[in-house]
Amino acid sequence: MTRWLLPLSLLLLSACRQGGDPSKDDDPKVDTAGLDVLDVDQDGFNEAEGDCNDDNASVYPGAEEICDELDNNCDGTVDEGVTLTWYQDGDGDSFGDAATATTGCTPEAGSTATDGDCDDSDAATYPGAPEDCTEAVDRNCDGSVGLVDGDQDGVPACEDCNDANPFVYPLASEVCDASDVDEDCDGLADDADPTVASSSMTTVYQDVDQDGYGDNSTASQSCDGAGVATNGDCNDTDPLYNPGMAELDCSDPNDYNCDGQVAYADSDADGWAACEDCDETDALVNPAA
């Protein structure tokens, strides 16, 4: 018995030296710090590289933070900068009370993402709601009630396009003026409104060369006077041509004053140019007569 116990002891000693404790074998999936070195979720990062959730491919260092109640970028903060604002909608009209604002990724029951409800206990009251002109209630949350007539023009605010001007209301007389006010609330003002009487408009002309005289062919009716009231410009591209210009050079063949005659013309054939002759219709009248 002694003869076979000694070899067995030597064999066990050799095994301990070579293999050690099987329960302490090195795991090739874990580094010396005990962190997983495999990229389980295949997002390009493992635990050793800072992946704080290697079972979720949307979580890794530098990932875009989304509102999902997870720390997507592994910076230690959840949903930073991406949470949504919710408001309690007590009356179920899809508009909430701004005073009840909360933030989060998922709305609580009875919440909405739109605020502005000025009475969250009445489903008929919300921004943009229709208003009854006979009702003293601010249904559309604009700060005024339907039956208010701020300018005392006999038309309630909800039907008046400008409740601060007593001369502006539906069916008022459109006034031809330079202010471009839509007095009758039809969406058109002054020149563009066919209800404006043409007798109240003035005739104006385009003055391209800005010499104070317009081209006869550009006449139009206007309330705001966009143009000049004086016409007769025979060349509206050159400010040297207009009825107010003087023709002094008797050798110049141009009709600067737009009178149909040039300075050097001698209509009565008395030998004197028009710019020198005091009566170009009578040959017997000239400076030498």
PyMOL commands that set and color helices and strands:
alter all, ss='L'
color gray80, all
select helices_A, chain A and resi 2-19+22-24+47-49+98-100+190-192+198-200+216-218
alter helices_A, ss='H'
color red, helices_A
select strands_A, chain A and resi 84-88+102-104+111-112+202-204+220-222
alter strands_A, ss='S'
color yellow, strands_A
deselect
rebuild
show_as cartoon
